[in-house]
């Protein structure tokens, strides 16, 4: 506590560089990181639901997520190819 009070009263805070805007809490980078963490918690919740409530074995839940990953990649690839104009090769 005393160190914090001395930090403020001695104005040591003026010598510290501010955080880059890239790492600010409202930046695009940190918002994306937050979305990834939220996605991982949702996947964990879904895995628990599939294994505990539905009764799917753990390997079955992994298979569901593997197939979902493959199909989402397939769809995103098809959409990106459909939206991108033909580039000269």
LOKE-373847 format. One record per residue (C-alpha): x, y, z; residue number from 1; residue in three letters. Coordinates in steps of 0.5 Angstrom, whole numbers, plus 2048, in hexadecimal, padded with zeros to 3 digits. Layout:
LOKE-373847
{{X,Y,Z},NUM,'ala'}
...
This chain:
LOKE-373847
{{800,800,800},1,'unk'}
{{806,805,802},2,'unk'}
{{809,803,7FB},3,'unk'}
{{803,805,7F7},4,'unk'}
{{802,80C,7FB},5,'unk'}
{{809,80D,7FA},6,'unk'}
{{809,80C,7F3},7,'unk'}
{{803,811,7F2},8,'unk'}
{{806,816,7F7},9,'unk'}
{{80D,816,7F4},10,'unk'}
{{80A,816,7ED},11,'unk'}
{{80D,810,7EB},12,'unk'}
{{808,80F,7E6},13,'unk'}
{{80A,814,7E1},14,'unk'}
{{810,810,7DF},15,'unk'}
{{80C,80A,7DD},16,'unk'}
{{80B,809,7D6},17,'unk'}
{{803,809,7D4},18,'unk'}
{{801,802,7D1},19,'unk'}
{{801,802,7CA},20,'unk'}
{{7FA,802,7C7},21,'unk'}
{{7FB,7FB,7C4},22,'unk'}
{{7FA,7F9,7CB},23,'unk'}
{{7F5,7FD,7CE},24,'unk'}
{{7EF,7FA,7D0},25,'unk'}
{{7EA,7FC,7CB},26,'unk'}
{{7EF,7FB,7C5},27,'unk'}
{{7ED,7F6,7BF},28,'unk'}
{{7F3,7F1,7C1},29,'unk'}
{{7F0,7F1,7C9},30,'unk'}
{{7E9,7F0,7C6},31,'unk'}
{{7EB,7EB,7C2},32,'unk'}
{{7EF,7E7,7C7},33,'unk'}
{{7E9,7E8,7CC},34,'unk'}
{{7E4,7E5,7C7},35,'unk'}
{{7E9,7DF,7C6},36,'unk'}
{{7E9,7DE,7CD},37,'unk'}
{{7E1,7DE,7CD},38,'unk'}
{{7E1,7D9,7C8},39,'unk'}
{{7E6,7D4,7CB},40,'unk'}
{{7E1,7D5,7D1},41,'unk'}
{{7DB,7D3,7CD},42,'unk'}
{{7DE,7CD,7CA},43,'unk'}
{{7E0,7CB,7D1},44,'unk'}
{{7D9,7CC,7D3},45,'unk'}
{{7D6,7C8,7CD},46,'unk'}
{{7DB,7C2,7CE},47,'unk'}
{{7D9,7C2,7D5},48,'unk'}
{{7D1,7C2,7D3},49,'unk'}
{{7D3,7BC,7CD},50,'unk'}
{{7D6,7B8,7D2},51,'unk'}
{{7D2,7B9,7D8},52,'unk'}
{{7CB,7BA,7D6},53,'unk'}
{{7CB,7B7,7CF},54,'unk'}
{{7CF,7B1,7D1},55,'unk'}
{{7D4,7B1,7CB},56,'unk'}
{{7DB,7AE,7CD},57,'unk'}
{{7E1,7B3,7CD},58,'unk'}
{{7E4,7B1,7C7},59,'unk'}
{{7DD,7B2,7C3},60,'unk'}
{{7DD,7B9,7C6},61,'unk'}
{{7E4,7BA,7C3},62,'unk'}
{{7E1,7B7,7BC},63,'unk'}
{{7DB,7BC,7BC},64,'unk'}
{{7E0,7C2,7BD},65,'unk'}
{{7E5,7BF,7B8},66,'unk'}
{{7DF,7BE,7B3},67,'unk'}
{{7DD,7C5,7B5},68,'unk'}
{{7E4,7C8,7B4},69,'unk'}
{{7E4,7C5,7AD},70,'unk'}
{{7DE,7C7,7AA},71,'unk'}
{{7DE,7CE,7AD},72,'unk'}
{{7E5,7CE,7A9},73,'unk'}
{{7E2,7CC,7A3},74,'unk'}
{{7DC,7D1,7A3},75,'unk'}
{{7E1,7D7,7A5},76,'unk'}
{{7E5,7D4,79F},77,'unk'}
{{7E0,7D4,79A},78,'unk'}
{{7DD,7DB,79C},79,'unk'}
{{7E4,7DE,79B},80,'unk'}
{{7E5,7DB,795},81,'unk'}
{{7DE,7DD,792},82,'unk'}
{{7DF,7E4,795},83,'unk'}
{{7E6,7E5,792},84,'unk'}
{{7E7,7E7,78B},85,'unk'}
{{7EB,7E3,787},86,'unk'}
{{7F2,7E5,788},87,'unk'}
{{7F7,7E4,782},88,'unk'}
{{7FC,7DF,783},89,'unk'}
